[in-house]
Amino acid sequence: PLHETAVLEAGTVIGEHGSKYCETCNIYRPPRAKHCSHCDNCVECFDHHCPWTGNCVAKRNYSYFFRFLISMTAYLIVMSGLCLFMLYCNMRDDKNKNFIQRLFLAIIDDPCVSMTAFIAIVCCLSVWSLCTFHLYIVSIGETTNEHLRRVWHRVENPYDKGCFSNYIDACFPS
């Protein structure tokens, strides 16, 4: 028998959740995959391309990224708290000075703890904001790419298994 091959245009949607053809890689991408222009690859369950590590955060490494964010946020919160506690303990008990003046003297007396506290607090704010964003998108079963493109804004997300199951899948993928 004679077999005919269908020729589809780039971007043509096939399958239940919409596999698309990638002209660069010459493959049909699975659902949630995206071609990363930085890596020049199609990446399955693409979340984002990380400029700090120079690679994509996606299906194979998202759990490591997510757990790293959570542990780093916890570490920075503890580090900030300990540094602030050390500065508070170093404050002189001088009745002639108010709290701000005593704190300023403690900062000057221990510059190493003061700089560590400053760096930890600044880092904590940025990492904490990134962590809360990823906690949110995991809870609704989206990737960063899908969230920014508002893929599931008007239709139900078929990948959302419920908040708890989404967290289990993100931390311990099968």
Summary of the structure (lengths in Angstrom):
residues: 174
radius of gyration: 24.2
end to end distance: 41.4
largest distance: 99.4
contacts: 418
relative contact order: 0.10
helix: 48%
strand: 12%
